[in-house]
Amino acid sequence: MKAIVLVIVGAAIGLSGPAEARTLDAIRASGALGLCAHPNSLPFARKGGDPPGFQVELGQALARELGVPLRLDWIITQYQVRSANCDILLDVIADREAQGETRLRISKPYYRTGVALAVPSSSALTSFKSLSEHTKVGVQVGSIAAMIIGQRHVPTSTFGFETDSLDAVSNHEIDAAAVTPTAAHYFNLTHPDKALRILDRDEGVADLNWNVAVGMVRPDDALREAIDGALQRLRNDGTIDRIYRRYGIILEAPR
């Protein structure tokens, strides 16, 4: 998971300028639902191999609900979304303000996440509130978590990727890592001999918590309604939970 995940950061993806809506009828006529994903970003997605990543598996399930196969559009940076001509992105922050520059339309949320602390199993830390000037926390460069933790005068160590900070915790180079539960759970699945304890998120800090949804690129109302309906069915029958659990991830219901 050395690549920056495209859809969780909510950065601008170059969708400015006029463009026609991508209709549900057009998708069915073309015979495929297009998903933009990074080719080397497990547990999110990867090009080739098994497992393919939960975004690929969920994309396939959504496409089946719409009655078409899934087409994968592999992109390295978010600025390639427009040229890839995909229809959806997954694991998008379900917040209009966060998606203001992306111009994505957001589905109903299907899980809740945010920033948690991953600590060694022997750590005395119990929450964000237990951090102090004596604890060093790994944060991603430029992240909201880095700013908030820094404002509390807690020493930080900056990393480019969540996996790097998790490695640092497991090697006892830092006391905790401020990461998404997704990253921490997958780290534990793939490093059972170095499993970390994942502390509960602090819902009292709004900026460190968010719902997650499907981001749709220029959809019409029919496509948005179809995606919402498909998500509801896949949540109700347990499909979404089963897909994420394969990667060690236990989902929390959206709020």
C-alpha positions as CSV (number, residue, x, y, z in Angstrom):
1,M,0.0,0.0,0.0
2,K,2.8,2.4,-1.0
3,A,0.7,4.4,-3.3
4,I,-1.4,7.3,-2.1
5,V,-5.0,6.2,-2.2
6,L,-6.9,8.3,-4.7
7,V,-10.4,8.5,-3.4
8,I,-10.0,8.8,0.4
9,V,-8.1,12.1,0.3
10,G,-10.8,14.2,-1.3
11,A,-8.4,16.2,-3.4
12,A,-9.2,17.9,-6.7
13,I,-9.4,15.5,-9.6
14,G,-9.6,17.9,-12.5
15,L,-13.2,17.6,-13.4
16,S,-13.7,21.2,-14.2
17,G,-15.3,22.3,-17.4
18,P,-18.6,21.4,-19.0
19,A,-19.4,17.7,-19.6
20,E,-22.4,15.7,-20.3
21,A,-23.9,13.5,-17.7
22,R,-23.1,9.8,-17.8
23,T,-26.5,8.2,-17.8
24,L,-27.6,4.8,-16.5
25,D,-28.9,4.1,-20.0
26,A,-25.5,4.9,-21.5
27,I,-23.7,2.6,-19.1
28,R,-26.1,-0.2,-19.9
29,A,-25.8,0.5,-23.6
30,S,-22.0,0.5,-23.4
31,G,-22.1,-2.8,-21.5
32,A,-19.9,-1.9,-18.5
33,L,-19.6,0.2,-15.4
34,G,-16.3,1.9,-15.2
35,L,-14.4,2.1,-11.9
36,C,-11.2,4.2,-11.4
37,A,-8.7,2.6,-9.1
38,H,-5.0,2.6,-8.4
39,P,-3.2,-0.6,-9.8
40,N,-0.9,-1.0,-6.7
41,S,-2.7,0.0,-3.5
42,L,-3.9,-3.1,-1.6
43,P,-6.1,-3.5,0.3
44,F,-8.0,-1.0,-1.9
45,A,-7.1,-2.4,-5.4
46,R,-4.4,-3.9,-7.5
47,K,-4.0,-4.9,-11.1
48,G,-3.7,-8.7,-11.3
49,G,-3.4,-11.2,-8.6
50,D,-5.6,-12.4,-5.8
51,P,-7.0,-10.8,-3.8
52,P,-7.8,-8.0,-6.1
53,G,-8.7,-5.4,-3.4
54,F,-12.0,-4.5,-1.8
55,Q,-12.7,-1.7,-4.3
56,V,-12.5,-4.2,-7.2
57,E,-14.8,-6.7,-5.4
58,L,-17.3,-4.1,-4.4
59,G,-17.2,-2.6,-7.9
60,Q,-18.0,-6.0,-9.3
61,A,-20.9,-6.4,-7.0
62,L,-22.3,-3.0,-7.9
63,A,-21.9,-3.7,-11.6
64,R,-23.8,-7.0,-11.2
65,E,-26.6,-5.1,-9.5
66,L,-26.8,-2.8,-12.5
67,G,-26.8,-5.7,-14.9
68,V,-23.4,-5.1,-16.5
69,P,-19.8,-6.2,-16.0
70,L,-17.2,-4.0,-14.3
71,R,-14.6,-2.2,-16.4
72,L,-11.4,-1.2,-14.5
73,D,-9.7,2.1,-15.4
74,W,-6.3,2.1,-13.7
75,I,-5.0,5.5,-12.8
76,I,-1.9,6.6,-10.8
77,T,-3.0,10.2,-9.9
78,Q,-6.4,11.7,-9.3
79,Y,-5.8,14.0,-12.3
80,Q,-6.2,11.0,-14.6
81,V,-9.9,10.5,-13.7
82,R,-11.2,12.7,-16.5
83,S,-9.2,11.0,-19.2
84,A,-10.0,7.6,-17.9
85,N,-13.7,8.2,-18.4
86,C,-14.7,6.0,-15.5
87,D,-18.2,6.2,-13.9
88,I,-17.4,5.7,-10.2
89,L,-14.8,5.9,-7.5
90,L,-15.0,4.1,-4.2
91,D,-14.2,4.9,-0.6
92,V,-14.9,8.6,-1.2
93,I,-15.3,11.0,1.8
94,A,-19.1,11.6,1.9
95,D,-19.0,15.3,2.5
96,R,-20.0,18.0,0.0
97,E,-17.4,20.4,1.2
98,A,-14.6,17.8,1.0
99,Q,-15.7,17.0,-2.5
100,G,-16.2,20.6,-3.6
101,E,-13.4,20.7,-6.1
102,T,-13.9,17.1,-7.3
103,R,-17.4,17.8,-8.6
104,L,-18.3,14.2,-7.7
105,R,-21.8,13.4,-6.8
106,I,-22.0,11.3,-3.7
107,S,-24.1,8.2,-3.0
108,K,-25.7,7.5,0.3
109,P,-22.8,6.5,2.7
110,Y,-22.1,2.8,3.3
111,Y,-19.6,2.9,6.2
112,R,-17.9,5.3,8.7
113,T,-14.2,5.7,9.3
114,G,-11.7,8.4,10.2
115,V,-8.4,8.6,12.0
116,A,-7.6,6.1,14.8
117,L,-4.5,5.4,16.8
118,A,-2.6,2.2,16.3
119,V,-0.3,1.3,19.2
120,P,1.8,-1.7,20.4
121,S,-0.2,-4.3,22.3
122,S,1.7,-3.4,25.4
123,S,1.0,0.4,25.2
124,A,-0.6,2.2,28.0
125,L,-2.3,4.6,25.6
126,T,-6.1,4.4,25.6
127,S,-7.2,7.3,23.4
128,F,-6.2,10.5,21.7
129,K,-6.7,12.3,25.0
130,S,-4.0,10.1,26.6
131,L,-1.4,11.5,24.2
132,S,1.1,13.9,25.8
133,E,4.4,15.6,25.3
134,H,6.0,12.3,26.2
135,T,4.4,10.3,23.3
136,K,5.6,10.5,19.7
137,V,2.9,9.9,17.1
138,G,3.4,9.1,13.4
139,V,1.3,11.2,11.1
140,Q,0.9,11.6,7.3
141,V,2.5,14.7,5.9
142,G,0.0,17.5,5.4
143,S,-2.9,15.6,7.1
144,I,-5.6,17.0,9.3
145,A,-4.4,14.6,12.0
146,A,-0.9,16.1,11.8
147,M,-2.4,19.6,12.4
148,I,-4.7,18.6,15.2
149,I,-2.2,16.5,17.1
150,G,0.5,19.2,16.6
151,Q,-1.9,21.8,18.1
152,R,-2.0,19.7,21.2
153,H,1.8,20.0,21.5
154,V,2.2,16.2,21.1
155,P,5.5,15.3,19.3
156,T,5.0,13.9,15.8
157,S,7.0,12.1,13.2
158,T,6.0,12.6,9.6
159,F,5.5,9.8,7.1
160,G,4.5,9.8,3.5
161,F,2.4,6.6,3.8
162,E,0.3,5.0,6.5
163,T,2.2,1.7,6.2
164,D,5.5,3.4,7.0
165,S,4.1,4.8,10.2
166,L,2.6,1.4,11.1
167,D,6.0,-0.2,10.5
168,A,7.6,2.4,12.8
169,V,5.1,1.6,15.6
170,S,5.6,-2.2,15.3
171,N,9.4,-1.6,15.4
172,H,8.9,0.6,18.6
173,E,10.4,3.7,16.8
174,I,7.3,5.7,17.7
175,D,4.5,5.3,20.3
176,A,1.5,5.4,18.0
177,A,0.4,6.0,14.4
178,A,-2.6,8.2,13.5
179,V,-4.0,6.2,10.6
180,T,-7.3,5.0,9.1
181,P,-8.7,1.8,10.7
182,T,-8.7,0.4,7.2
183,A,-4.9,0.6,7.1
184,A,-4.4,-0.6,10.6
185,H,-6.7,-3.6,10.2
186,Y,-5.0,-4.7,7.0
187,F,-1.6,-4.3,8.6
188,N,-2.7,-6.7,11.3
189,L,-4.0,-9.1,8.8
190,T,-0.7,-9.1,6.9
191,H,1.6,-8.9,9.9
192,P,0.1,-11.3,12.4
193,D,3.4,-11.5,14.3
194,K,3.4,-7.7,14.7
195,A,-0.3,-7.1,15.3
196,L,-1.1,-3.7,16.8
197,R,-3.9,-2.5,19.1
198,I,-6.3,-0.2,17.3
199,L,-7.8,2.4,19.7
200,D,-11.4,3.7,19.2
201,R,-11.7,6.8,17.1
202,D,-12.5,10.1,18.9
203,E,-15.9,11.1,17.6
204,G,-15.6,14.3,19.6
205,V,-13.2,15.7,16.9
206,A,-15.4,16.1,13.8
207,D,-12.5,16.5,11.4
208,L,-11.1,13.1,12.4
209,N,-14.3,11.2,11.4
210,W,-16.3,10.9,8.2
211,N,-18.7,8.7,6.3
212,V,-17.7,6.9,3.1
213,A,-19.7,6.7,-0.1
214,V,-19.5,6.0,-3.8
215,G,-18.3,9.0,-5.8
216,M,-20.0,9.3,-9.2
217,V,-18.5,11.1,-12.1
218,R,-21.2,13.2,-13.9
219,P,-24.1,10.8,-13.2
220,D,-27.7,11.4,-14.1
221,D,-30.4,11.0,-11.4
222,A,-31.2,7.5,-12.6
223,L,-27.6,6.3,-12.1
224,R,-27.4,7.9,-8.7
225,E,-30.7,6.2,-7.6
226,A,-29.5,2.9,-9.0
227,I,-26.2,3.1,-7.1
228,D,-28.0,4.0,-3.9
229,G,-30.4,1.1,-4.3
230,A,-27.6,-1.3,-5.1
231,L,-25.6,-0.2,-2.0
232,Q,-28.7,-0.7,0.2
233,R,-29.2,-4.2,-1.1
234,L,-25.6,-5.1,-0.7
235,R,-25.5,-3.8,2.8
236,N,-28.7,-5.6,3.8
237,D,-27.5,-9.0,2.5
238,G,-24.1,-8.6,4.1
239,T,-22.1,-8.5,0.9
240,I,-20.3,-5.3,1.7
241,D,-19.3,-6.5,5.1
242,R,-18.0,-9.8,3.7
243,I,-16.0,-8.1,1.1
244,Y,-14.2,-5.8,3.5
245,R,-13.8,-8.6,6.1
246,R,-11.7,-10.6,3.6
247,Y,-9.1,-7.9,4.1
248,G,-9.4,-7.9,7.9
249,I,-11.6,-4.8,8.0
250,I,-14.6,-4.6,10.2
251,L,-16.9,-1.8,9.0
252,E,-18.8,0.6,11.2
253,A,-22.3,1.7,10.1
254,P,-22.5,5.3,8.8
255,R,-23.9,8.1,11.0
